[in-house]
Amino acid sequence: MSGANPLDFISEYWIDAWQRSVLTLDVLRQRGNIYLEHSARNAPHVLKFKAELVRDGRTLPRPVNYALVRIVPTEGPETDPTLRPFVVVDPRAGHGPGIGGMKQDSEIGVAMAAGHPCYFIGFLPKPEPGQTIEDVCVAEAAFLEEVAKLHPQSEGKPAVIANCQAGWQIMMMAALNPELTGPIVLAGSPLSYWAGVRGKNPMRYLGGVLGGTWMTALAGDIGKGIFDGANLVANFESLNPANTYWEKGYGVYSKIDTEAPRFLDFETWWGSPVLLNAEEMQWIADNLFVGNKLSSGGLRSSNGVRIDLRNIKSPIVVFCSWGDNITPPQQALGWISDLYDDETEIVANGQTIVYTTHQTIGHLGIFVSGKVATKEHAEFANCMDMIDLVPPGLYEAVITEVEPDTANPELIKGKYLFRLEARTMADIRAFGGNDEADDRRFATAARVSDVNLGLYRTVVQPFVRAAVTDETAELTRSLHPSRLRFATFSDRNPFMQPIDEMAQWVRANRAPVSPDNPLTVMETVVSTAMTTWLDGFRAGRDAMTEALFLSTYGAPVLQALTGFGPGVASAQPHIERDLAREAVAAATRGQLEEQFELGGLTEAAVRGLIYIRMKAKSVDERGFSMIWAIRGLRPASERMHLADMKKLMRTQYLLLRLDEERAIKAIPKLLPDDREARREILDLLRKVLEAQGALTDEETERLRLVEGLFDVATLPLTKKKEISPPSLQSPLAMAPVAHETKH
């Protein structure tokens, strides 16, 4: 503050407050104009990258409003055609497409920075007539086939990053087409909709409190067969009234000199709701939101094929956050315990599941935050081949900063170390979840929903459909608050037209208030009080919602009427046994019995490597970087294909799990008589092992055992060696031609 008058701080504050008010109105005016311009486009999106159309879903035999585009590199490193392509799929959950590539530090941006060709699956604002969820899954399968055809030089199948709603849709597609995808990254994607913990996750109660999905049908009828995605946007906003009704607006007002560009970028995406066919939304509400049928195998395709997530053979990476109130970790990970009782079942099924949890980031931050993109998503992109190669099982991805004393930092990409640690089903259950009583409540709510939906369709629906016209449906959509609040502040409103000139004058004469102005401090206090009050309102509302749900659907009489009374089998969602799958697993075990003594020097080396590391139950990117460096010594035409490496690693791992003692004792039978070749492979084995730092005592002991099985003179290990790719043409370089096999 300046000036001799002690009351000058009042005028200083009010001048600044008036200027901020004008500038905030101007930002809202710009937002409204952007909304109108954006809505008028045929294919509105918020991608910051140049893209070219590859496949239009409207031309498919079963037309959909989806499209596949290729991201065209315009700056940064050139993409490498030998690297696996990445496909980012945006959620069609009310908002328009492009959030996965809104800025340079994004899912698309970090994948391209790692040299991967990138593609994007987006959608148009309006669905095709008669379009269904299954049609979209068929289209996504066609898109991935197209991507694979465009990259014949790539060793790995396309990696798919699926955000929020796109996650469960891609999982359905992959369950029906398991041969199409490489690793699947599920970012904030719900798959187990009943899961959660008491006192949190209020969104899972919404369907039951509203009496089921009859209101979804009503909304579709009012829309003349179209469901307005703005309703989904409103549901998201209702979860955090403090942010919706105060913090977002006040954040712009209080930091108007710096916040406007970020605000406008985000609101361009947030304020562009899209439409769904009523049938699509009804399917989602009945089968997922309330029915919770995906993870329990309760869904079938139109030709009767059960959608079983256990069919997916490519690695599944789950990225969730404790700060996410839309898809909490229980909903993102609960499907694992719905499918498997024990982690050994995951291994037997040949599935690799990796999860990681963020401590604070919110739902949208999982795929919007630049900090998340440059850490978690960048590490996923850099280490995708490692994830693809690890043996089947359940893992947690642990991402830590590289410390000054970290061993062999030259083998680490970027400033973070990516590590996979083996986990058990107990770790998944430790996240919390429903007990048997809660599952009965949700099952009761699902049954009540079916009854209410049937009553609505019988008694009310004919009258609603008779009363609604195309004109009234369009008017209803245009007057939705999620659209009206944008259009109201645009230049279409004559009262907003003077704001532009006023804002220009204010910017030319800007006089920001001093940060120590007493009224500025008071303003901050008032803002905090408003946020606290709205948070208190939310907490009370959520507690009342939970109590209403628990008491209503926990009533013994209602449970008995819906078939979930005493004596009824468990209502817990769990997939049923699959005898055909069990037969395949038994046949696989039989085939493994014949492979203990099958192979050569490469199989012996990989078996020894896995044996030495098995007790650690942890692996990080440095060991894989060394394997990749060794592999890179061979000409490209002579390297083992990634798919063959994956098969080799998994076979040797399963042999060790089946009978570790027998597998180790069989190693000498795999070795050639050439002692120099044995020595060479042991040298390289040490380099791979030492890449992660000093070995533990147990690992050292196991290494000595393996050395003894190789029967060559060895040099003692040192605590620290310089790690550099060897110049030898070693079998550990994963040559496609097998060495001499001994039986």
C-alpha positions, 0 to 999 in steps of 0.5 A, a space after each residue: 500500500 502507498 499513501 499517507 491516508 490510513 484509509 487509502 487501502 479501502 479505495 485501493 481494494 475497491 478499485 482492484 475489486 471493480 477491475 477484477 469484476 470487469 475482467 472476470 465478466 470478460 473471461 466469461 464473455 470469452 468463454 460463452 463465445 468459445 462455447 458457441 463457436 465450438 458447438 457450431 463445429 461439425 467435429 469439435 475437440 480440444 486436441 492441441 496436436 495436428 491430426 489426420 483422419 484414418 478411419 471414419 466410424 460412420 462408414 463401418 457396416 454398423 455406423 457409429 459417431 467415432 473416428 480414428 485419427 493419427 497424431 501428426 508430429 510437428 515438433 520434438 523427436 521423430 516417431 520410431 516405426 519400430 516402437 509400438 503405437 499408442 492409441 488414446 481413447 477419450 471418455 464419452 461421458 458427457 463431454 467432448 473429445 480431446 482431453 487426452 491431448 489438451 496440452 503438450 504435457 498430456 498422455 499423447 504428448 509424453 508418448 510422442 516424446 518417447 518416440 511412439 506413433 500416436 493415434 486418437 479415438 474421438 467422437 462426434 457430438 451426435 450419435 448415429 441412429 440406432 447406435 449401441 454400445 456393442 457397435 462402438 466396441 466393434 468399431 474400436 476393434 476395427 480401429 485397432 486392426 487398422 493401427 496394427 496394419 499401419 505399423 507392420 514393423 512394430 514388434 508390440 501390439 498397440 498400447 491403449 490408454 483408455 480414460 474414464 468411461 472409455 476404460 470399461 468400453 475398451 475392456 469389453 472390446 478386449 475381452 471379445 477380441 483378446 488378440 488385438 491389443 497390447 497393454 491397456 492403461 485404464 486411467 480413472 476407469 470404473 469397472 466395479 460399480 458397487 465397490 467403495 467404503 462407508 462414509 465416502 464414494 456417494 456417487 455409487 448410492 445415486 441409482 438406488 436413492 433415485 429409485 433406479 434407472 427409470 429416470 434415465 429412461 425418462 430423460 431419454 424420452 424427454 429428449 425424443 430418443 436422445 440422452 443429453 450428456 449435460 445431465 452427466 456433467 451436472 452429476 459430476 458437478 454435484 459431487 463437489 458443490 464448493 468447487 462448482 459454485 464457488 472455488 472455480 469462479 473465485 479462482 478466476 476472479 482472485 487470480 484474474 491476471 494469470 488464470 484466464 488462459 488455463 480456465 478458458 482451455 479447460 472450460 472449452 472442453 467442460 462446456 461442450 456436452 455431447 449426446 448419446 442415444 437413449 438406448 446407449 445410456 439406458 444400457 450403461 445405467 442398467 448394466 453398469 451403474 446399477 446392475 454392476 454386471 461387467 466384472 461378474 460376467 453378467 454381460 453377453 454380446 448380441 450373438 450370445 458370447 459372454 463378456 469375460 474380462 479373464 479373456 484379456 491376455 494383454 497386460 492391464 495397467 490400472 491408474 487410480 487415485 485416493 483423491 478421485 471421488 468419481 472412480 475411487 480405488 475400490 471401483 477401479 480395482 474391485 473387479 480383480 477380486 470379483 474375478 479371482 480369489 487368489 493371485 495364483 489364479 491370475 498367474 494360472 490364467 496368464 494375466 498380468 495386472 499392474 496398478 498404481 495409486 496417486 495420493 491426492 489427484 482428482 478424477 480429471 487430473 488423472 488424465 489432464 494434469 501436466 504433473 501426472 502426465 510427465 510422471 506416471 503417464 511418461 513412465 508408462 510410455 517409457 516402460 511399456 515393453 517392460 510391463 509387457 514382458 513381466 511374467 503373469 501376476 499382480 503387481 504394483 507400479 512404484 514410481 520414485 525420483 532418482 536419488 543421487 546414490 541410485 545405482 546405474 542411473 544411466 539405465 533409467 529413462 528420465 528422472 523417475 525410477 519405475 519399479 514393479 513389486 509383486 502383490 497379493 489379493 490381500 493388498 487389493 482387499 486392504 483398499 476396503 470394500 463392501 461386506 455381505 450386507 452391503 452387497 445385499 443392499 446393492 443387489 436389492 437396489 438393482 432389483 427394485 430398479 428393474 421393477 420401477 423401470 418396468 412400471 415406468 415403461 408400462 404406465 408413464 412412458 407412452 404419455 411422455 413419448 406422445 407429448 414430446 416433439 423434436 422441437 420441445 426436445 431441442 428446446 429442453 437441451 438448449 435450456 439445460 443449465 450446463 449450456 445456458 450458463 455459457 450462452 448467457 454470458 456470450 456476445 449474444 446477450 446485448 448486456 454483455 456487449 459493452 464488457 469487451 471495451 471496458 475490459 480493454 480499458 481496465 487492462 490498460 489501466 490495471 492497478 492490482 491491490 497489494 497482497 497485504 491489504 487488510 481487505 484482501 486478507 478479509 476476502 481470502 477469509 470469506 472465501 475460505 469460510 464459503 468453501 468450508 460451508 459448502 464442504 459441510 453441506 456436501 458432507 451432510 448431504 452425502 451422509 444423509 444419502 448414504 443413510 437413506 440408501 442403507 436403511 431403505 435397501 437394508 430393510 428385511 421386508 424389501 430384501 425379502 420381496 426382491 428375493 434377497 431375504 434370509 437363506 438366499 445365496 450370497 449377493 456378492 458379485 463374483 464371476 462363475 466357474 468356467 469349465 472350459 477355462 479350467 480345462 485349458 489351464 489343466 492342458 497348459 500345466 500338462 504342456 509345461 510338464 514336458 518343457 522342463 528339459 526343453 530348450 537351449 542356452 537362452 532358456 537356461 539363462 532366462 530361467 536362471 535370471 528369473 530364479 535368482 530374482 524370484 524371492 525379491 518379488 520386485 523388478 525395475 527398469 534398469 534390468 530391462 534396460 540392460 537386456 534391451 541394450 544386450 538385445 540391441 547388439 544384434 542386427 534387427 533381422 536377427 533379434 528375437 521378436 518381442 512376442 517370442 521373448 514374452 512367451 520365453 519369459 512366461 514359460 520359464 517363470 511358470 516352470 519355476 512356479 510349477 516345480 522350482 527344484 525340478 526346473 533348476 536341476 534341469 538347467 545343465 541339460 539345456 546347456 551346450 558343451 561349449 564352455 566359452 558360451 557358458 562363461 559368456 552368458 554368465 557374464 551377461 547374466 551378472 550385468 543384468 542382475 547388477 543393473 539394479 544395484 548390489 545383490 542381496 545375500 540370498 540373491 548372491 547365494 542363488 547366483 552361485 548355485 546357477 554358476 555351479 550348474 553352468 559348471 564354469 570358473 567364475 570371477 567374484 562379484 564386486 559391489 559396484 561395476 560400471 554397467 555398459 552394453 557388452 560387445 559379445 554376440 550373446 544368446 542373452 541378446 535373444 537371438 531367434 535361432 535356438 542354440 543346441 538343445 540337449 535332452 
